[in-house]
Amino acid sequence: MRFPGPFLAVALCLAISAAHAAGVQFIEIPPISGGSALTGAVWYPCPIPPTAIKVGHITLAASKDCPVAGEKLPLVVISHGFGGKFTSHRDTAATLADAGFVVVAINHPVDSGPDMSRACTSAVLTERPRDIGRVIDYMSAAWPDRSRLDLDRIGFFGFSRGGYTGLVAIGGKPDPGTGFALCPSGERPGDIPPDAFLNDPRIKAAVIADPGYGPMFTPESLRDVSVPIQLWASQFSAEDRVGVTTEYVVSVGRNLPVKPDYHLVVDAGHFAFLTPCPAELIASLPKLCADRPGFDRVAFHRDFDAAVLAFFRERLPGRVTSD
């Protein structure tokens, strides 16, 4: 989808009008019931200009551990895709934080880059949504600056398997009986009872991009989803052989009881939703970082981040009180 000029002008003005620098804190959420800790980061508005923070092969432009600016801040939780990391959508996180949101992203222990040991097991279907509940529990009860949050304004952003995660978190009960493969190698989920899928009514709006396991979301399994959704699809996801197709995303949108704000990204592959890669990674990780001829991921993300920000501003309304 090509965005109309007036829409972008308004969205970009919204992004600029509440300009803060993004602060960042690295977090570890303790394990529960013998499970794994959740590691990740929180982006938030702060009054100190950003610096370059090296995290592995990437650089974050943020101010580490600076004071949080503002009160009554909305919260957005980010869920990465198969093999992703908490940094996979760092530009979107920083855009929201610059505009007055608190954003938290974690590595899913089931299938993140640091540990893929259970990435092709049925655990991905039930544990990922539970991770989101744990994140919200931590941010609302244990995060040192929790008093600055407005817990009536919680949003969600998810890509690929993270999109699946969000559809469950906002009320979906997927149907594993469709026999949809968990991984390209052919693993299929076993029999999972419906009450194993944890929903979280604290989430009030969601951005879902190229959601995984689309065939599992029938009209019946989505009947309890009532929050507003911005739904994104890439035109050429099927060519990337990731188990996501434009038709699957369209089907999810059609099966939702409330019509989503739907966007088709023309000429984009599945991985176009990932933050644009540093130049040195484009050659070494072409599947994740290189795009089709003529598609400008940097330009797309300017539009995409502005649209995500505009959606959350509209759907998580309220006034941020700055320090």
N, C-alpha and C positions, 0 to 999 in steps of 0.2 A: 504494500500500500504506500502511495506517495501522499505525504501530509500536506494539506493546503496551507499556503503562506500565512493567512491570518491566524490559524490555529497555532502554528509554530511561534509566531510573534507573541501571542498571549502567553503561551507556555514558557517561553524563554524569559519573558518579563517576570513571570512568577518566580522562576528560578533565581533571577538576579535580585529581585526586590527584597528577599529575606536573607541576603548573603552573609554567611558566616564562613569561617574556615572549618574544614573537617578535622575534628580530633579523632584519635583512634586509641583504643585500649585492647590489648590482647588478653583473652580470657580463657579459663579452664573451668568447666562446670563439672563438679565431682560426680563419679559414677553412682548408680543406685542399683540395688538388688544384684550385685555382682557383675554389673555390666561395665561399659566403657565410659571414661570421661569424654566430655564434648569440648573440643578446643576450637577457638575461632577468634573473632574480633568484633568490637563494637565501634561503629563510626557515629559521631555526634557533633553538634555545633559547638565551637569553642572560639574564644577571642584572640587566639594566638595564630599568626601566619604559619602555613604548613611548611614542612621540610621534607627531604627525601628519606624515606625509610625503606631499607632493603629487606625483602622477605623472599628468600630463595633467589629465583631468577627474575623476580619482578621488583618494581619500586612503587611504593605507595607515597602519594603526595598528601601528607597529613601531619598533624602535630601530636606526637605521642604523649599520652597521659596528661594532656592539658585539661584545665577545668572545664566542666560542662557549662555552656551558656544557655540560659533560658529555663522556663518552667512550663508545666503542662505540655510536654513534648510528646508527639505521637511516636509510636514504635512500629518498625517494620522488620520482619524476620525473613531472611533470605535462605533458600534451600538450593544447593547446587545439583548438577546432573551427575550421571554415571562417571565415576573417576574424577570428579571435580574437587575443588577445594574452597575454603572460605573466601579466598581471594578471586574466585572465578568471575564475580560480578562487581568488582571493586569500584568501577566508574559509576555504576548505578547507585551503589551505597554512598559514595562521596557526594554525588549530586543531591541525593535526598538529605544527607547530613548538612551540606552547605545551606539547604533551604529550611533547616529547623527540625528535621526528623532525627530520631535515634534509630540506628540500623544495626542489627546483629546478624552475623553469618557464622556458621559453624561447619566443621568437617563432620559429615555423617560417618560414624565408625563402621557402618555396614559396607559402604562403598565410596570411599574418598581416595584421592590420590595416594595418601600415605599408607592406606591399608585397604586392599581390595579382596581380602580373604573370603568374604561372604557376599561378594557383589552379585553372584549368580544364584543365590539361594532365596527361598521364600521370605527370609528375614527382611529383605529390602521392603517388602510390601507392608509390613506391620511396624517395624522398628523406626523407619524414617518418620512417619507422623508422630510417633511417641517422642522422638528427638525434639520436634517442634514444641510439643507441650512442655518438655523439660526446659527448653530455652525460655519460653514465656514465664514459667515458674521462677527460673533464676532471675530474670530481669525484673520481675515484679516483687520478689521477696528477698533476694540476696545481692543484687547488683548495688554497689556502693552509692550510686546516684539515683536509685529507684524512686526517691521522692520527687524527682523532676519529671517523671513520666506521667502521661495521661493514659491510664490503662483502659479507658473507654474508647481509645482510638488506636487499635492495633491492626496493622496490615500484614500482608504476606506477599512475597515475591518468590516464584519458583520457576526453574528452567529444566526441561526434559524430565528426568526422574524427580527433580524438585517440583515440577509442575504436577506430576502424579501426587507427590507428597501433599501439595497444597489442596488439591481436589479432595483428598481424604480429610485433611485437617478442617476444611470448611463444611464438612457434612457428608461427603461421598462415602459409599460402601461398595467398593469395586467387586466385580464378579470374577474371581480367579477361574471359575468354571469355563470361561471362554477358551482356555487352553493357550492363551497368548504367551509366547516365549519370553523368559526373563532376560535372556542374553542371546546374541546371534548364534551361539553354539547349540541352542535348542533346549536349554533347561526350561521346564514349565512348573508353575507353582502347584503345590499340593492342595489338599482340602483345607481351607481356612475359614473358621466360623466368622460370621459378620461382626460379632462383638470384639474381635481382635483388632479391628480397624478403629483407631482412636480419633474422634472428632474433637475440635476445640472451639466452643462457641465464643471465645474471647476474640477471635479474628473477625473483623468487621468488613474487610475488603481484600481482594486478592488480584495480583497480576500473575497470569499463568502463560508461560512461553513454551511452545512446542512440547506439550505434556507427553510423558511416556505412558505406555500401556493404555492408550486411548480405547481400544476395543473392550476393556474391562468396565468402562463407564457407560452403562446402559441408562435409558430414562428412569428405570426403577432404582438403579444404584445412585442416581443423582437427585432423586426427588426431594431430599431434605436440604439441598443446597439453596440458600436464600440470599447470601451476601452478593454485592455487586462484584463483577469480574471483568477485568480487561484481559482479553484472550488474544495471543499472538501466534501466528503460524509462518514458517519459512516456506518459500515456494518450492525449494528443491531438497527438502529434508530427506525424502525417500532415496535420493542418489547417494546420500552419505551412509546408508545402511546402518541406521541407528535404531530401527524399530519404530520410527515416528514418520508419519506421512501427513501431508496437508489434509488429506481426506479424513484421517483419524482425528485431527484437531477440529475440523469442521463438524465431524460427528459429535464430538464432545460439546461443542457450542450448541448444536441442534438439540442435544439431549438435556441441556441445562433447563430447569424450569423458569429461570429468568434470563432473558436474552443478554448475552455479554456484549461488551464493547470490543468488537472483533477487528483485528488488523492482519492483513496478509502482507508479508514483506517480499516484494518482488525481487527476483534474482538472488535471493539469499539462500544459503545452505543452513543446515541445522546449527552449526557452531557460530554463525554470525551473531548470536545473542551473547556469546562470551565477550568479555572486555577485549578490545583490540590488543594484539600481542606486541611486545617490543620487537624491533626489527630483527634482533638476533635470534628470536624464536620462530619467526615465520619460515625460515629455511629448515630448521631442525624439527619443527612440529607442524608440518604443512596441513595435516588433516584438521587440526584444531585452529590453526592460525591463518592459513591461506584461504582466500575467497575467490569466487568465480570472476573471470575477467569482467571489468566494468562495475563490479560491486565495491563500494567504498565503505568499509566497516566503520572507520572513524566518523565519517559523515552520518552514517546510519545511527550510530550510538548517540550523537548529539540530538537527533530527532527522537530516538527511542527513549533516552533518559528524560527528555523534556516531557514526552507524553506520559511516561510512568509517573513523574512528579505531578503533572496536572491531574491525573486520575486520583492519586492519593490525596491531593489537596481538596479535590471535590468530594471524595467519598469518606474521608476522615476529617470532616470539617472541625474547625475550632481555632482558637487564637493562641499563638505562642507568645509567652511573656518573656522578653529578652532581659538579660542581666544588664 
